[in-house]
C-alpha cells in the first residue's frame, strides 16, 4: 500500500505507544486497532504482556533528507557552550533513533500484514476506495476475525462485500405534498440541466406506463452563468410539452411559485453551477432559493469521475443548501465507484439516483446497492446473497 498502509508497533502500554507515535509523526497518525498479547519468559514462565498498536500515517513521514536538513538546522543554530552542545547531541541521537525506527517499520509493514488483509486492501485500492475507508475496513477485519478465520479468504471477502454494501445509504422514496418542488444544486459541469430534464421526463412517462393521469410539470431555470443553459432547458421543455420559466431573483422565484402552485404537481428548478471555492456566489444562490413557506426537495449533483478529495470539498461547501440526498452523474465515464462511495460514507450522505449517459429520458435510475456491489472489480460477488441482503425498494 501507499503511505497510509496499516503499520504496527509493539510497546509495553497504550500510553507509551501513543507517546512514541506522537514523537514520530506529531498529530499525523491514526490508531486503527490495538491488541493485548503475551510473551512467555524462560521455560514458559513469567509471561510478559505488551500491546500491539496498528496505525496509519496521514502524511509522508520524515525521510533521511528531512532528518539531514533538521540536523543541519540544529547545528547551524547551536551555541558554543558545552551544555547546549550536549542537548543538541541528545536531540540528534533521539531523532536518529526515531528515523531508524520509522525505516524498520516501513520495511516490516508488508511482512506484518496478514496476506488476506493485504489482498483485501489491494482490491479496495483497485476500486479506488479512499485510504480512510480502507483503514476502517482493515481495522474491522482485525477486530472481528480470529487468526485462524483469516486463513479463509472467501469468508473474509464475503463479509467485506457486505460491509461495503452496508456503508452505502440509499435515500428512501417519500410522498411529498403537492406541488413537489425539486431543486438540483452542484458545481459546474456535472450535468444538472440534463439530469433535471431526465427527472421531468420520467415523471411524465412513469404516469403514462401506469395508466395514470399525467402530472403537470413546470421547469424553472435560475442559471445566469452558463451560456445556453436556458435555451437547452427550453428545448427539452418543448419536446416534453412542459413550460419553462426563468427566475433571476428570489422574488421572481416566489412569484412563479405563487402563480402556479395550485395548478402544478411538480416544479423543477435548475441552478447555476459554481466552484466549491466560490463562496460568494454559492451564498447568493442559497439566498435566492430561500423562499418562506416553501418546502424544497434539494439534491446535490456530483460526478462519479471526480477525485475523492474534490467531491469531499463539494459536499462540504454545498451543505448550506441542506440537500436531502445526492445524484451521482457520469457513471458511464468511470469503471470504479470507490472514490465517491467512500466520501458519501464519510459524510453520511444518501444516494437517490445515478445517471450514465446524455439520453433523455433514459440514462437515469434509482440508485441500487446491488448495482454498486456488482460493479466491484476483482471481488467475487455472490449475487443471490447480496440481493437477499440488500432487497430493492419497489
N, C-alpha and C positions, 0 to 999 in steps of 0.2 A: 504494500500500500504506500501512499504518499506520506507527507509529514504528519498527517493525523492518524497514522496507524496506531493501533492499541499497543501500548508498551506496558511493562510491569517492573516493579521494584520490590525487593524483599527487605523488610525493616522490622524492628522489634516492636513497634507500635504504630498505630494510625497517625498519631501526632508527629512522631519522628519522620514518617514518610512525607507527611504534608509539609513539614519544615524543609526537608531536603528538596522536594519538588519546587517549593517557592524560591529557594536559593538558586535552583537551576533555571526556572522558567518565569519567575515572578508570578503574575496572575494569568499567564498564557498557557494554562493547563487545566484539564478537567478530569477528575477521578470518576471513572465509569463503573468500577466494581471493586470489591475487596473480599479477600478470603483469609480465614484463620487457618494456619497449618502448624504441624508439629514435626520436630526433628528429633529423632532418638539419639541419645548420647552413647557412651561406652557400654557395650553389651546390651544395647536396647534400653538402658536405664536413663533416668534423669532427662525426660523429654523436655525439649525447649520449644516454646511457642513463638511463632513470628507471624507477621501479617504480610500478605501479598497484595499490593495495590496495583490495579490496572488503570491506566490513564492515557489520555490523548493530549497532544501538544497543539495549541491553536495556531501558533506562528512558528516560523523557522527558528530552530534552536541555534545557540551560539556556535559558530563554526570556528575552525582553527584560526582563520583570518581575523574573525571578530576578537578572539582571545589575544592574538598578537597585537591587534590595534589597541585593545584595552590595556595590554601590558605596556605598550609604548607611551600611552597617555599617562599612565600612573607614574612611569619612570620620569617622564618629562616634567611632571609637576612635583616630583619628590624633593623634599628639603634635605639638606645635608646632615642634619643631626641624626645621631645613632638611633634614637627611639623611632623616628619616622621611617628610617630605612628598615628597621625590624618589622614595623607594622605593615609596610608595603610588601616586604618579602613574605610575610604571613598571608597577606591578602592574595598575592600572586600564586602562592602554593595552593591556597584554597580554590582559586579559580582554575588552576591546572587540574586539581583533583576532580572538580566538577566537570570540566571539559572531558577528562578521561572517562568519567562515569557515563557521560552522555554518549560518547563513542562506543563504549561497551554495550550500552542499552540498545543503541541503533543496530549494532552488529548482531545482537542476540534476538532482536524482535521477531524475525522470520521463524527461527527455530523454536521460540517460546509460544507462538500461536498454534493452537491445535489445527491440524490440516483441514478439519471440517469447517472450523470458523474461518480460516484463511480462504477456503473455497467460496463460502457464503459471501464474505467481504468482497472477493473478486467479482462475483456475479452481480452484487449490488453496485459496485463501481461500473461494471459493464453497462448497467441500466441507468447510469448517471444519477444515482441517489447521492445526496449530499453527505459530507463527512459526519455531520451531526447525526443524521438518520442512521448511517452505517454503525456509528459508535453505539447508538441506542440499541440497535438490533444485536450487536456483538455482546454488549453487556447483559442483555436479556438472555441470550443463549447461555452465557457463563453462569447466570444465576438460576436458570430453570432446568438445565440438563446436567445430569451426573456425568462423570468422566466416561463411564462405560457406554452411556447413551450417545455420546459424541461420536463414537465409532460407527453409529448407524446414520450415515449421511442423509439417506432418504427420509428418515424420521425428522431430522432437524430441518431439512429443506421444506418439507410439507408444512411444518409448524411456522417457519419463516414466511412462507407464502400467505398463510392465514394471518400472520401479524401485519403483513403489508396490506392485506385486504381490510383488516380492522382499522388500519390507520387512515383509510380513505373514507371521508364523510360525504355521503350523497344527500343533497338537500331534499327534504320531503316535498310532496306536492300539496299545496294548500288551496282552499277555495277562498277567493277574495271577493269582497263587496264590490259591486259594480258602481262606477266604472273602474276597472282594474288598470291602474297607471303603472306601466313598466318603463324603467329608465336604465339605459346602458351607459356606464362610465368606464373610462380607461385611457391609457396613453394612446398617442397617435400610432397608426399603422397596425393595429391589432384586428381590424375588420369589424368595427362596431356597426357601421351603416349596413353592411351586407348581412350581418347577424340579425339586426333589427328587422330587416326585410324578411328574412327566413322565419323569424318568430311570428310576424304578422301573417305571412302566407300559410304557415302551419295551423294557426288558429282557425283560419277560414276552411282549409282543406280537411282538417280533423272533423269539423262540424258536418261537412258535406259527406264524408265517409260514414259518419254515424247516423246520417239521415236526419240531422238536426237543423234547426234554423241557423243560417249563417250569422255570426256575431257582427255587430257594427264596429269596425276598426278605424282608428284615425292615427295618422303619423304626424309627429311634430319634430322639426329639427331646430336645435339651438346652436348648431355648429357654425361658428363665424370665422374659423381659421383655415379650414381646408377648402381649396378651390374646387368647385364642382360637387360639394357634398349635398347641397340642396337639390341640384339637378339630378344627381344619382338617385336620391330618395324619391324624387318625383317620378322618375322613370319606373321604378319598382311599384310605386303607388298606382300609376296609370295601368300597369299590367294587371294589378290585383283589383282595380277599380276601388281604390282606397284613397281618400283625400289626404293631402299633405299640407301642413301649415308651417310657418316659420315664426319663432319667438326669439327676439333679441334681448329681452329683459325678463325679469321676474314678473313684472306687471303684464307683459304680453302673454306669458305662460299662464298666469292666473286667469286672464280674460278668456283665453281659449278654453281652459278647463271649465270655467263657469258657463261658457256659451254652449258646450257640448256634453256636459256631464250627465244630463238627463236623457240624452238620445244616443249615447255611445257606450258600448260594452268594454272596449279596450282602447286606451290611449298609450301609444308607444313613443317614447321620447329619445331622440338621438342627441348626443352631446359632442362638444369639441374634445379633441384628444390633445392632452398636454403631457410633456415630460414630467416624470415624478419629481424632478428638481424644480419645476416651475411653480413654486409655492403660491405666488401672487395670483396667477390665472386659475389655479386649482381652487383657491379661496373664493375668487369671483364666481366661478361656476357653482360652487357649493351654495353661495348666496342666491344665485339665480334659481336654483332648484328648491330653495327653502320656501315652500308655499304653506301658509297657515291653513289648518283644517283639511289638508290633502295628504292622504296616505300613499306613499310611493313604494313600489316593489323594485328596489335597485339592485342591479347586478354589476359586478366588476368584470370586465372583459380582459383576459390576459392571454398571451400567446404561448403555446407549448414549446416553441422553438427558441425561447429566450433562456439565457443563463439563469440559474437559481438565484444568484445574487441580484440580478435585475428584477426578477419577479418579486423577490422579497421586498425590495425597495418600493416597487409599485404598490404592493399590498399595504405596506406601512403608511405610505403617503396618501393613499386613496381611502384610508379608513375613515376619513372625515365625512364620507358620504353614507356611512352606516349601511353599507351594502349587505344584503342578506346572504348572498352566495356568489359563486364565481362561474363564468362561462369560459371554457378553455377553447381557444380558436387555433387554427392552423395545425391541427393534429396530423394532417397529411404531410406536413413538412418536417416531421421528425420520426425517428424509429423508436425513441425511448421517452418515457414519461417520468422517470425517476426524479428529475430536477424539479418539475412543477409539483409532483405529489409530495416530495419532501418538504417543500416550502409551505404548501397548504396544510400539511400535518403540523408543522412547527407553529403556524399562525392560527391553527384550529379553525380553518375555513372549509365550508362545504362546497360541493360542485353541483350545478344544476344541469348544464348542457355542455356538449362538446361539438365542435364543427370541424369538418375535414375536407373543405373544398369551397368553391365560389358559387356553386349552383344553387339558385333559389327556386323552389322552397326546399330542395334536397340538401344533403350535407350538413344537417343538424339533427341531433337526437339527444334524448335524456342520457345523462352520464350513468355509467354502469361499473360497479366494482368488478364484476366478472370480465368485462371487456378489458379493463386496465390490467387485470391479472393475466389474462390470456395473451397479452402483448408483452409480458416479461420475457426478456431474451436470456436463454441459457438455462432457465429453471424448468424442471419437469412439472407440468401442471396437471393435476387430476381434476378435469372439468366437472365431472359429476359431483365430486366433493365440494368444489367451490360454489357450484350452483345451488347445492343444498345449504351451504354455509351462508351464502350471500344471495338470498332469493330476490328476484327482481320485483320492483313495485309495479303493479298493473296501472 
